[in-house]
Amino acid sequence: MTTRRHTRREILRGAAALTAVASFSPTIGRAAAPQAHLEIDALLRRTTDAGEVPGVVAMAANDKGILYEGAFGTRDLAKGPEMTLDTIFRLASMTKAVTSVAAMQLVELGKLQLDQPVGNILPELSAPQVLEGFDDSGAPRLRPAKRPITLRLLLTHTAGFGYEFLSADLIRYVKAGGAPSTSTGKLASLRQPLLFDPGDRWAYGINIDWVGRAIEAVSGQPLEVYFREKIFAPLGMSDTDYAISAAQQTRLVSAHQRKPDGSLEPIPVTDPPWREFWSGGGGLYSTGRDYLVFLQMLMHQGTFNGARLLHPETVALMGQNQIGDINAGVAKTAMPLRSNDFDFFPGIPCKWGLGYMINTEPGPNGRSAGSLAWAGIYNTYYWLDPQKRVAGVILTQILPFADDRVLRLYGEFERGVYDALKAA
């Protein structure tokens, strides 16, 4: 493991990375725009008409403004309301990028540090334990971690925490009585052991939930209030929050489950009756338009709609590889109804910045090397290409995660956006 000791100084040095960002990316030209829009429209309509997804919202923008907006299909296969551009989705893990931005705001203010033990702020993390297996009676075997957990390790999913749906050992640990499941919304569900020593490798897990707890500890505000005051209100993201109004509920999409025969059926999604904490790793509701505004803020190096959320140097730092030789972004499922195995760039090593995955080589559908991306478990996806200065979001509401039909649609939509840029 390579130890990282850069903090505020590193943020200031991050300005150098901005010189690699392309300074111009044209909007779709007048002649190209109608044809480009029609082709993407046809793609989305064909997919929903064929029943491959119930409904979809897709949007893209570059540094000049909106490139594409489209909504097709239905919010609910059983009830039938049409999908619209203002449909509200469960973002799930697309919440993580928002939490990462909030954490880096506090790093800029000196209230959080990337490389100091986060146990100094959160006593629950001051003496982390590593799960080494189970004894003959089925009891967990734990040992002290070899090194402390830091904010950088949490933001990069290298602290050692996992998710139950990706770890048979954590499922067994919960069943053995070690902690409630994370689906319960109980704070004790976060008090899980590590799967490996901090910094040793990458594993997708509850790391960003702990980042949320750190934000609350140093800001003195509940996470929902911090987000609303420091991110959503400044950017005009009026349809994004952990709790939505009765009026917004009428625009909420239903979730659907992919059955073994490939068909889809609506499924209920209910929050725990009482949440003991707001999850930094998931839980936000939002629209495609709101989330695209968030991505546009990052595209514009921290400033959008007249509001500055981060300094350009910080945005640049967040988009740089923070995990060295470790590879990221690949996982095997332990709950097939919840998630498929996933590897979004087979054969391409991926890294992790301070909030998102980074593809180290150009993607097959147009994005540049060094682009940023992640997703939510209900098959919501986004990407941000700092070099070509384009961002996109595509939203469905289907389980399990990494659905092959949605991933194919995601790739075709991305290709359509880049083809439109080339045509212009």
C-alpha positions as CSV (number, residue, x, y, z in Angstrom):
1,M,0.0,0.0,0.0
2,T,1.2,3.5,-0.9
3,T,0.6,6.0,1.9
4,R,-0.9,9.3,0.8
5,R,0.0,12.5,2.9
6,H,-1.4,15.2,0.7
7,T,-4.2,17.4,2.0
8,R,-4.8,21.1,1.5
9,R,-1.5,21.5,-0.4
10,E,-2.6,18.7,-2.7
11,I,-5.9,20.5,-3.5
12,L,-4.0,23.7,-4.4
13,R,-1.7,21.7,-6.7
14,G,-4.7,20.2,-8.4
15,A,-5.0,23.3,-10.5
16,A,-2.4,21.9,-12.8
17,A,-4.8,19.2,-13.8
18,L,-7.2,21.7,-15.2
19,T,-4.9,22.5,-18.0
20,A,-5.7,19.1,-19.5
21,V,-9.4,20.0,-19.8
22,A,-10.6,20.9,-23.3
23,S,-11.6,24.5,-23.5
24,F,-14.3,24.1,-26.1
25,S,-17.0,21.6,-26.8
26,P,-19.6,22.7,-29.4
27,T,-23.3,22.5,-28.9
28,I,-25.2,20.5,-31.4
29,G,-25.4,22.6,-34.6
30,R,-28.8,23.7,-36.0
31,A,-28.7,21.2,-38.8
32,A,-27.4,18.3,-36.8
33,A,-29.6,18.9,-33.7
34,P,-33.0,17.7,-35.1
35,Q,-31.5,14.6,-36.6
36,A,-29.5,13.8,-33.5
37,H,-32.5,14.3,-31.3
38,L,-34.7,12.2,-33.5
39,E,-32.2,9.3,-33.5
40,I,-31.9,9.3,-29.7
41,D,-35.7,9.7,-29.4
42,A,-36.1,6.6,-31.7
43,L,-33.7,4.6,-29.6
44,L,-35.5,5.4,-26.3
45,R,-38.9,4.9,-27.8
46,R,-38.0,1.6,-29.4
47,T,-36.6,0.3,-26.1
48,T,-39.7,1.2,-24.1
49,D,-42.1,0.1,-26.9
50,A,-40.4,-3.3,-26.9
51,G,-40.9,-3.6,-23.1
52,E,-37.2,-3.9,-22.4
53,V,-37.6,-1.1,-19.8
54,P,-40.9,0.3,-18.5
55,G,-39.8,3.9,-18.9
56,V,-36.7,6.0,-19.1
57,V,-35.5,9.6,-18.7
58,A,-32.3,10.6,-20.5
59,M,-30.5,13.9,-20.5
60,A,-27.2,15.3,-21.6
61,A,-25.4,18.7,-21.5
62,N,-22.1,20.2,-22.5
63,D,-20.5,23.4,-21.3
64,K,-22.7,25.4,-23.6
65,G,-26.0,24.1,-22.2
66,I,-28.5,21.2,-22.6
67,L,-27.9,18.9,-25.5
68,Y,-30.8,16.5,-25.1
69,E,-33.8,15.8,-22.9
70,G,-36.1,12.8,-23.4
71,A,-38.8,10.9,-21.5
72,F,-40.4,7.7,-22.8
73,G,-42.6,4.9,-21.6
74,T,-44.4,4.7,-18.3
75,R,-43.7,5.2,-14.6
76,D,-45.6,2.1,-13.7
77,L,-46.5,-0.9,-15.9
78,A,-49.6,-1.7,-13.8
79,K,-51.0,1.9,-13.4
80,G,-49.7,3.5,-16.6
81,P,-48.9,7.2,-16.0
82,E,-46.5,8.4,-18.6
83,M,-42.8,9.1,-17.9
84,T,-42.1,12.8,-18.0
85,L,-39.1,15.0,-17.7
86,D,-40.0,15.9,-14.2
87,T,-40.5,12.3,-13.0
88,I,-38.9,11.7,-9.6
89,F,-36.5,8.8,-9.2
90,R,-34.8,7.1,-6.3
91,L,-31.1,8.0,-6.8
92,A,-29.8,5.3,-4.5
93,S,-26.0,5.4,-4.8
94,M,-25.9,8.4,-7.1
95,T,-26.3,10.1,-3.7
96,K,-22.7,9.3,-3.1
97,A,-21.4,12.0,-5.4
98,V,-23.4,14.6,-3.6
99,T,-22.0,13.5,-0.2
100,S,-18.5,13.6,-1.7
101,V,-19.0,17.2,-2.8
102,A,-20.2,18.1,0.7
103,A,-17.2,16.4,2.3
104,M,-14.8,18.3,0.0
105,Q,-16.5,21.6,0.8
106,L,-15.6,20.9,4.5
107,V,-12.1,19.9,3.5
108,E,-11.7,23.3,1.8
109,L,-12.9,24.9,5.1
110,G,-10.4,22.9,7.1
111,K,-13.1,21.2,9.1
112,L,-12.2,17.8,7.6
113,Q,-8.8,16.4,6.5
114,L,-8.3,13.8,3.9
115,D,-5.5,11.8,5.6
116,Q,-6.1,12.2,9.3
117,P,-7.8,9.3,11.2
118,V,-11.5,9.8,10.9
119,G,-11.8,8.1,14.3
120,N,-10.8,11.5,15.7
121,I,-14.2,12.8,14.6
122,L,-16.2,9.6,14.8
123,P,-15.2,7.5,17.9
124,E,-17.0,4.5,16.4
125,L,-14.2,4.3,13.8
126,S,-11.3,4.8,16.2
127,A,-10.6,1.1,16.6
128,P,-11.8,-0.7,13.4
129,Q,-12.0,-4.5,13.4
130,V,-11.3,-6.8,10.4
131,L,-13.5,-9.9,9.8
132,E,-11.2,-12.8,9.2
133,G,-13.9,-15.5,9.0
134,F,-16.0,-17.6,11.4
135,D,-15.1,-20.2,14.0
136,D,-16.6,-23.7,14.2
137,S,-19.6,-22.4,16.1
138,G,-20.3,-19.8,13.4
139,A,-19.2,-16.9,15.6
140,P,-17.3,-14.1,13.7
141,R,-13.5,-14.0,14.1
142,L,-12.3,-10.4,14.4
143,R,-8.9,-8.7,14.7
144,P,-7.8,-5.1,15.0
145,A,-7.1,-3.3,11.7
146,K,-3.5,-2.6,10.9
147,R,-4.0,1.1,10.2
148,P,-6.6,3.8,10.8
149,I,-9.4,4.7,8.5
150,T,-9.1,8.1,6.8
151,L,-11.6,10.3,4.9
152,R,-9.6,9.6,1.7
153,L,-10.0,5.9,2.2
154,L,-13.8,6.2,2.8
155,L,-14.3,8.4,-0.3
156,T,-12.4,5.9,-2.5
157,H,-14.0,2.7,-1.1
158,T,-10.7,1.4,0.1
159,A,-11.4,1.7,3.8
160,G,-12.4,-2.0,4.0
161,F,-16.2,-1.7,4.4
162,G,-18.5,-3.7,2.1
163,Y,-22.2,-4.1,1.3
164,E,-24.2,-7.2,2.2
165,F,-25.5,-7.6,-1.3
166,L,-21.9,-8.0,-2.5
167,S,-20.5,-10.0,0.4
168,A,-21.6,-13.5,1.6
169,D,-19.4,-12.9,4.7
170,L,-21.4,-9.8,5.7
171,I,-24.7,-11.6,5.1
172,R,-23.4,-14.4,7.5
173,Y,-22.2,-11.8,10.0
174,V,-25.6,-10.1,10.1
175,K,-27.3,-13.4,10.5
176,A,-24.9,-14.4,13.3
177,G,-26.3,-11.4,15.3
178,G,-23.4,-9.0,14.8
179,A,-25.5,-6.1,13.5
180,P,-28.9,-5.3,11.9
181,S,-29.1,-5.2,8.1
182,T,-28.5,-1.9,6.4
183,S,-32.0,-2.2,5.0
184,T,-33.4,-1.5,8.5
185,G,-32.3,2.2,8.6
186,K,-30.8,1.6,12.0
187,L,-27.6,3.4,12.9
188,A,-26.2,0.2,14.4
189,S,-26.3,-1.3,10.8
190,L,-23.2,0.8,10.0
191,R,-21.2,-0.8,12.8
192,Q,-19.9,-3.6,10.6
193,P,-16.4,-5.1,10.6
194,L,-14.0,-4.4,7.7
195,L,-13.4,-7.0,5.1
196,F,-9.7,-6.1,4.8
197,D,-7.2,-3.7,6.2
198,P,-7.7,0.0,5.3
199,G,-5.9,0.8,2.1
200,D,-5.3,-2.7,0.9
201,R,-7.8,-2.9,-1.9
202,W,-11.1,-1.6,-3.3
203,A,-14.5,-2.9,-2.2
204,Y,-17.9,-1.1,-2.8
205,G,-19.6,-0.6,0.6
206,I,-21.0,1.6,3.3
207,N,-18.0,3.9,3.3
208,I,-19.9,7.0,2.1
209,D,-22.5,6.5,4.8
210,W,-19.7,7.1,7.3
211,V,-18.6,10.2,5.3
212,G,-22.2,11.5,5.8
213,R,-21.8,10.9,9.6
214,A,-18.5,12.8,9.5
215,I,-20.2,15.7,7.7
216,E,-22.8,15.9,10.3
217,A,-20.3,15.8,13.1
218,V,-18.2,18.7,11.9
219,S,-20.9,20.8,10.4
220,G,-23.3,20.5,13.3
221,Q,-26.2,19.9,10.9
222,P,-28.3,16.9,9.8
223,L,-27.2,15.7,6.4
224,E,-30.5,16.7,4.8
225,V,-30.2,20.2,6.1
226,Y,-26.6,20.6,5.0
227,F,-27.4,19.3,1.5
228,R,-30.4,21.6,1.2
229,E,-28.5,24.7,2.3
230,K,-25.1,24.2,0.8
231,I,-25.9,22.3,-2.4
232,F,-29.5,22.0,-3.5
233,A,-30.8,25.5,-2.8
234,P,-27.7,27.3,-4.4
235,L,-28.0,25.2,-7.5
236,G,-31.8,25.4,-7.7
237,M,-32.3,21.6,-7.3
238,S,-35.8,22.0,-5.9
239,D,-36.9,18.4,-6.6
240,T,-33.9,16.8,-4.7
241,D,-34.2,15.7,-1.1
242,Y,-34.4,12.7,1.2
243,A,-38.1,13.3,1.8
244,I,-40.5,14.4,-0.9
245,S,-43.9,16.2,-0.6
246,A,-47.3,14.8,-1.3
247,A,-47.3,16.7,-4.6
248,Q,-43.9,15.3,-5.6
249,Q,-45.1,11.8,-4.7
250,T,-47.5,12.0,-7.6
251,R,-44.5,12.2,-9.9
252,L,-42.6,9.3,-8.3
253,V,-41.7,6.4,-10.5
254,S,-42.5,2.8,-9.4
255,A,-39.7,0.2,-9.1
256,H,-39.8,-2.9,-11.2
257,Q,-38.2,-6.3,-10.9
258,R,-36.7,-8.2,-13.8
259,K,-38.0,-11.8,-13.6
260,P,-36.0,-14.9,-14.8
261,D,-37.9,-14.9,-18.1
262,G,-36.9,-11.3,-18.8
263,S,-40.3,-9.7,-18.1
264,L,-40.9,-7.0,-15.6
265,E,-43.3,-6.5,-12.7
266,P,-43.9,-3.5,-10.4
267,I,-42.6,-4.1,-6.9
268,P,-43.2,-2.1,-3.7
269,V,-40.3,0.0,-2.3
270,T,-40.9,1.2,1.2
271,D,-38.5,3.1,3.5
272,P,-38.0,1.8,7.0
273,P,-40.8,3.2,9.3
274,W,-38.2,5.2,11.2
275,R,-34.8,6.0,9.9
276,E,-32.2,6.7,12.6
277,F,-29.8,8.5,10.1
278,W,-29.7,10.0,6.7
279,S,-27.6,7.9,4.5
280,G,-24.6,9.5,2.7
281,G,-24.5,6.5,0.5
282,G,-28.1,6.5,-0.8
283,G,-31.6,7.7,-0.2
284,L,-32.0,10.9,-2.2
285,Y,-34.9,11.4,-4.6
286,S,-34.3,13.6,-7.6
287,T,-35.2,14.3,-11.3
288,G,-33.0,14.0,-14.3
289,R,-33.0,17.8,-14.7
290,D,-31.8,18.3,-11.1
291,Y,-29.0,15.8,-11.3
292,L,-27.8,17.1,-14.6
293,V,-27.5,20.5,-12.9
294,F,-25.3,18.9,-10.3
295,L,-23.1,17.4,-13.0
296,Q,-23.0,20.7,-14.8
297,M,-21.7,22.3,-11.6
298,L,-18.8,19.8,-11.6
299,M,-18.3,20.3,-15.4
300,H,-17.9,24.1,-14.7
301,Q,-15.2,23.4,-12.0
302,G,-17.5,24.0,-9.0
303,T,-19.6,26.9,-10.2
304,F,-23.1,26.9,-11.8
305,N,-26.3,29.0,-11.8
306,G,-24.4,31.8,-10.1
307,A,-23.3,29.7,-7.1
308,R,-19.8,28.4,-6.3
309,L,-19.8,25.1,-4.4
310,L,-16.2,24.2,-4.8
311,H,-12.9,25.7,-6.0
312,P,-11.7,24.5,-9.4
313,E,-8.6,22.9,-7.7
314,T,-10.8,20.8,-5.6
315,V,-13.0,19.6,-8.5
316,A,-9.8,18.7,-10.4
317,L,-8.5,16.7,-7.4
318,M,-11.7,14.8,-7.0
319,G,-11.3,13.6,-10.6
320,Q,-7.8,12.3,-10.2
321,N,-6.8,8.7,-9.4
322,Q,-6.6,8.4,-5.6
323,I,-6.0,4.7,-5.2
324,G,-2.7,4.2,-7.0
325,D,-2.2,0.7,-8.4
326,I,-5.4,-0.6,-7.0
327,N,-8.2,-1.3,-9.5
328,A,-11.9,-0.5,-8.9
329,G,-15.4,-0.9,-10.2
330,V,-15.7,-4.7,-10.4
331,A,-17.9,-6.8,-8.1
332,K,-19.6,-10.2,-7.7
333,T,-23.1,-10.3,-6.3
334,A,-24.2,-12.1,-3.2
335,M,-27.9,-11.3,-3.8
336,P,-28.8,-11.9,-7.4
337,L,-32.3,-10.4,-7.0
338,R,-30.7,-7.2,-5.8
339,S,-27.7,-7.0,-8.2
340,N,-26.0,-8.7,-11.0
341,D,-22.2,-9.0,-11.1
342,F,-20.8,-5.8,-12.6
343,D,-17.8,-4.7,-14.6
344,F,-18.6,-1.6,-16.6
345,F,-15.4,-1.5,-18.7
346,P,-14.2,-5.1,-19.2
347,G,-10.5,-5.2,-20.0
348,I,-10.1,-1.5,-19.0
349,P,-8.5,-0.8,-15.6
350,C,-10.7,1.6,-13.6
351,K,-9.6,3.8,-10.7
352,W,-11.5,5.9,-8.1
353,G,-11.3,9.6,-7.4
354,L,-12.8,11.4,-4.4
355,G,-16.3,10.4,-5.2
356,Y,-16.6,8.4,-8.5
357,M,-15.1,5.8,-10.8
358,I,-12.5,6.8,-13.5
359,N,-12.0,4.8,-16.7
360,T,-8.2,4.9,-17.5
361,E,-8.8,4.3,-21.3
362,P,-11.4,5.7,-23.7
363,G,-14.7,4.0,-23.4
364,P,-16.3,2.1,-26.3
365,N,-19.2,4.6,-26.7
366,G,-17.3,7.9,-26.9
367,R,-16.3,9.0,-23.5
368,S,-12.7,10.0,-23.0
369,A,-10.1,8.4,-20.7
370,G,-10.3,10.1,-17.3
371,S,-14.1,10.4,-17.4
372,L,-16.1,10.1,-14.2
373,A,-19.1,7.9,-13.6
374,W,-21.2,5.9,-11.2
375,A,-24.7,4.6,-10.7
376,G,-27.6,3.7,-8.4
377,I,-28.9,0.2,-7.6
378,Y,-32.2,0.8,-9.4
379,N,-30.3,1.2,-12.7
380,T,-29.7,4.9,-12.7
381,Y,-26.4,6.0,-14.3
382,Y,-24.4,9.2,-15.0
383,W,-21.1,10.1,-16.6
384,L,-19.0,13.3,-16.8
385,D,-16.3,13.7,-19.5
386,P,-14.0,16.6,-18.4
387,Q,-12.0,16.4,-21.6
388,K,-14.9,16.7,-24.0
389,R,-16.9,18.7,-21.5
390,V,-20.1,16.6,-21.8
391,A,-22.2,14.9,-19.1
392,G,-25.2,12.6,-19.3
393,V,-27.7,10.9,-17.0
394,I,-30.1,8.0,-17.8
395,L,-32.7,6.9,-15.3
396,T,-34.8,3.8,-15.0
397,Q,-36.1,2.0,-11.9
398,I,-35.3,-1.6,-12.2
399,L,-33.8,-4.4,-10.1
400,P,-31.4,-6.1,-10.2
401,F,-28.6,-3.6,-10.6
402,A,-26.4,-3.8,-13.8
403,D,-29.4,-5.0,-15.8
404,D,-28.1,-6.0,-19.2
405,R,-30.9,-4.3,-21.2
406,V,-30.4,-1.0,-19.3
407,L,-26.7,-1.2,-19.7
408,R,-27.1,-1.7,-23.5
409,L,-29.5,1.3,-23.6
410,Y,-27.0,3.4,-21.5
411,G,-24.2,2.6,-24.0
412,E,-26.4,3.4,-27.0
413,F,-27.6,6.7,-25.5
414,E,-24.0,7.7,-24.7
415,R,-22.9,6.9,-28.3
416,G,-25.8,8.9,-29.6
417,V,-24.7,12.0,-27.6
418,Y,-21.1,11.7,-28.9
419,D,-22.3,11.1,-32.4
420,A,-24.3,14.3,-32.2
421,L,-21.3,16.2,-31.0
422,K,-19.2,14.9,-33.9
423,A,-22.0,15.8,-36.4
424,A,-21.9,19.4,-35.2
